[in-house]
Amino acid sequence: MAAILEGLRFQPGSSPIHRLDPRVKLLISSTLLITALLYYEVTIISMVIAAEAALSAVSGTLKRWVKTIYGATPLILLVFVMNYFVLSLQAGVFNDPSIIYRSFTASYRLIGFLASFSIFFLTTTPEELGMTFTKLRVPYMYSFALISAIRFTPVLAEELQAIMDAQRARGLELDKGGPITRIKKYIPVLVPLIVNVLRRSYELAEAMEVKCFGASKKRTFLRELRMRSADYAVLAATALCLAASIYARLFIALAVP
């Protein structure tokens, strides 16, 4: 879980992807996600994942991107197994190659889903996120809640891992026993984690009160978002790719696996 949440933490850099306007990066991630949602063909999904890997390599976040995908491996395997058993029960057979292919496709698409917005969050600062949502007319109260969740979720994941390591050092065996026994063993892990969450919540609330959060309805920022020529070029290319993806799905019969 901590590895998956690493994909939500901003990684500083000066790459061309980092320098793009966050609204353009949001459109790129949305285009990748929509394409992965529209298509079931492994070939198309592979093209989407390859594009995501290329963008991660250009931005210098490839290692963390790969780590996010690796951390999602148990979830991907779970999706494959669940799809396989459900489809096999519906068909009444358990050795049909088409069922295996459909189950693999469902789990393979999940990689595209998870990786699509990882690039956006890895290359966009929380301040830029706030400005982006403000430009999109999202009420700042909601955008602040989302930004806070994105900012603190990886921190809480690290704290969870630290607490688990500390409890293992004290002799707590989290990986042994039946399901009920394992759930009970996680109580010494969840209690300090909840305490830390409450402590951070109180500290955040006090900091917001000190800074008079909500006193002014119109938000101002130290730096305003401004589109450059490169942003407009990437925006046009991305919009064209999105339109082509939707058109091909609706009006073209693809002959690819």
C-alpha positions in Angstrom: 0.0 0.0 0.0 2.8 2.4 0.8 4.3 1.8 -2.6 1.0 2.6 -4.3 0.7 5.8 -2.4 4.2 6.9 -3.4 2.6 7.7 -6.8 0.7 10.5 -5.1 3.8 12.3 -3.8 5.3 15.1 -5.7 8.9 14.6 -6.9 10.8 17.8 -7.6 12.4 18.2 -11.0 12.9 20.5 -13.9 11.8 18.2 -16.8 9.6 19.4 -19.7 6.7 17.5 -18.0 7.3 19.4 -14.7 7.3 22.7 -16.6 3.9 22.0 -18.3 0.8 23.9 -17.1 -0.9 21.6 -14.5 -4.2 21.9 -16.5 -2.4 20.4 -19.5 -1.0 17.6 -17.4 -4.5 16.9 -16.0 -5.8 16.6 -19.6 -2.9 14.2 -20.5 -3.7 12.0 -17.5 -7.4 12.1 -18.2 -6.8 11.1 -21.8 -4.7 8.1 -20.8 -7.4 7.1 -18.3 -10.3 7.5 -20.7 -8.4 5.5 -23.4 -7.8 2.7 -20.9 -11.4 2.7 -20.0 -12.7 2.6 -23.5 -10.6 -0.2 -24.9 -10.4 -3.9 -23.9 -7.7 -4.8 -26.5 -4.4 -5.7 -24.9 -2.6 -4.0 -27.8 -4.2 -0.7 -27.1 -3.7 -1.0 -23.3 0.0 -1.8 -24.0 0.3 1.4 -26.0 -1.3 3.4 -23.2 1.1 1.9 -20.6 4.0 2.5 -22.9 3.0 6.2 -23.3 2.7 6.4 -19.5 6.2 4.9 -19.0 7.7 7.2 -21.7 6.2 10.3 -19.9 7.5 9.0 -16.6 11.0 8.5 -18.1 11.0 12.1 -19.6 9.9 13.5 -16.2 12.6 11.5 -14.3 10.0 9.8 -12.2 10.2 6.3 -13.8 11.6 4.6 -10.7 8.8 5.8 -8.5 6.2 5.0 -11.2 7.5 1.5 -11.5 7.4 1.2 -7.7 3.8 2.2 -7.7 2.9 -0.4 -10.3 4.9 -3.0 -8.3 3.1 -2.1 -5.1 -0.2 -2.7 -6.9 0.7 -6.3 -7.9 -1.4 -8.0 -5.2 -4.4 -5.9 -6.2 -3.8 -6.7 -9.9 -3.6 -10.4 -9.1 -6.8 -10.2 -7.0 -8.7 -8.6 -9.9 -7.4 -11.4 -12.2 -8.5 -14.2 -9.9 -11.9 -12.7 -9.1 -12.6 -12.1 -12.8 -11.5 -15.6 -13.7 -13.7 -17.4 -11.1 -16.8 -15.2 -11.8 -16.6 -15.7 -15.5 -15.8 -19.4 -15.2 -18.8 -19.9 -12.9 -21.0 -18.1 -15.3 -19.8 -20.2 -18.3 -19.6 -23.4 -16.4 -16.0 -24.2 -17.5 -12.6 -23.4 -15.9 -10.2 -24.0 -18.7 -11.5 -21.7 -21.4 -8.7 -19.6 -23.0 -11.1 -16.8 -23.7 -11.9 -16.5 -20.0 -8.2 -16.3 -19.1 -7.7 -13.7 -21.8 -10.7 -11.6 -20.5 -9.4 -11.9 -16.9 -5.9 -10.9 -17.9 -7.3 -7.9 -19.8 -9.3 -6.7 -16.8 -6.2 -6.9 -14.6 -4.0 -5.4 -17.3 -6.3 -2.4 -17.7 -5.9 -1.8 -14.0 -2.3 -1.0 -14.5 -3.3 1.7 -17.0 -5.8 3.1 -14.5 -3.3 3.4 -11.6 -0.5 4.7 -13.7 -2.5 7.4 -15.6 -2.8 9.9 -12.8 0.4 8.9 -11.1 2.3 11.0 -13.6 0.2 14.0 -12.8 0.7 13.8 -9.1 4.4 13.0 -9.3 5.1 16.2 -11.4 2.6 18.6 -9.9 3.0 20.5 -6.6 0.1 20.7 -4.1 0.1 24.5 -4.7 -0.3 23.9 -8.4 -3.1 21.5 -7.7 -4.9 24.1 -5.7 -4.5 26.7 -8.5 -5.7 24.1 -11.0 -8.9 23.4 -9.2 -9.5 27.1 -8.6 -9.2 27.7 -12.3 -11.7 24.9 -12.9 -14.2 26.7 -10.6 -14.0 24.0 -7.9 -14.9 25.5 -4.5 -11.7 25.9 -2.5 -13.1 24.1 0.5 -13.4 20.9 -1.6 -10.1 21.4 -3.4 -8.3 22.0 -0.1 -9.7 18.7 1.3 -8.5 16.8 -1.7 -5.1 18.4 -1.6 -4.7 17.7 2.1 -5.7 14.0 1.5 -3.1 13.7 -1.4 -0.4 15.4 0.7 -0.9 13.4 3.9 -1.8 10.0 2.5 1.8 9.0 1.6 3.0 10.3 5.0 0.4 8.2 6.8 1.5 5.2 4.7 5.1 5.7 5.8 3.9 6.0 9.4 1.9 2.8 9.1 5.0 0.9 7.7 7.1 2.4 10.6 4.6 1.3 13.2 4.4 -2.2 11.7 8.2 -2.5 11.7 8.4 -1.3 15.3 5.7 -3.9 16.4 7.6 -6.7 14.6 10.8 -5.6 16.4 8.8 -6.1 19.6 7.9 -9.7 18.7 4.5 -9.1 17.0 4.0 -11.7 14.2 1.6 -10.1 11.8 2.0 -12.7 9.1 1.1 -15.8 11.1 -2.3 -17.3 12.0 -5.7 -17.4 10.4 -7.6 -14.4 9.0 -9.3 -13.6 12.4 -6.1 -13.9 14.3 -4.3 -11.6 11.8 -7.0 -9.0 12.1 -6.7 -9.0 15.9 -2.9 -8.7 15.6 -3.3 -5.5 13.6 -5.0 -3.7 16.6 -1.6 -2.7 18.1 -0.8 -1.2 14.7 -4.1 0.6 14.0 -4.4 2.2 17.5 -1.1 4.3 17.3 -1.9 5.1 13.6 -5.3 6.5 14.5 -3.7 8.5 17.3 -1.3 10.0 14.9 -4.1 10.8 12.4 -6.1 12.6 15.1 -3.0 14.5 16.2 -2.2 15.6 12.7 -5.9 16.6 12.2 -5.8 18.8 15.3 -2.6 20.4 14.3 -3.9 21.2 10.8 -7.1 22.6 12.2 -5.2 24.9 14.6 -2.9 26.0 11.8 -6.0 26.8 9.6 -7.6 28.9 12.4 -4.4 30.8 13.0 -4.2 31.7 9.3 -7.9 32.7 9.3 -8.9 30.0 6.8 -12.2 30.9 5.1 -12.1 34.6 6.0 -11.8 35.6 2.4 -14.0 34.0 -0.3 -11.7 35.0 -3.1 -8.4 33.1 -3.1 -5.2 34.7 -4.2 -1.9 32.9 -5.1 1.7 34.0 -5.0 2.1 32.7 -8.6 -0.6 32.6 -11.2 -1.0 30.0 -13.9 -0.2 31.2 -17.4 -0.3 29.1 -20.5 2.7 29.2 -22.8 3.1 28.4 -26.4 4.4 24.9 -25.5 1.4 24.3 -23.3 -1.0 25.2 -26.1 0.8 22.9 -28.5 0.7 19.9 -26.0 -2.9 20.8 -25.2 -3.9 20.7 -28.9 -2.0 17.4 -29.5 -3.6 15.8 -26.4 -7.1 16.9 -27.3 -6.6 15.5 -30.8 -5.4 12.2 -29.4 -8.5 12.1 -27.1 -10.9 12.8 -30.0 -9.2 10.2 -32.1 -9.4 7.6 -29.3 -13.1 8.2 -28.8 -13.8 8.3 -32.6 -12.0 5.0 -33.2 -13.8 3.3 -30.4 -17.3 4.4 -31.6 -16.9 4.2 -35.4 -14.0 1.9 -36.3 -14.0 -1.9 -35.8 -10.5 -2.7 -34.6 -8.9 -5.9 -35.6 -6.2 -6.0 -33.0 -6.1 -8.5 -30.0 
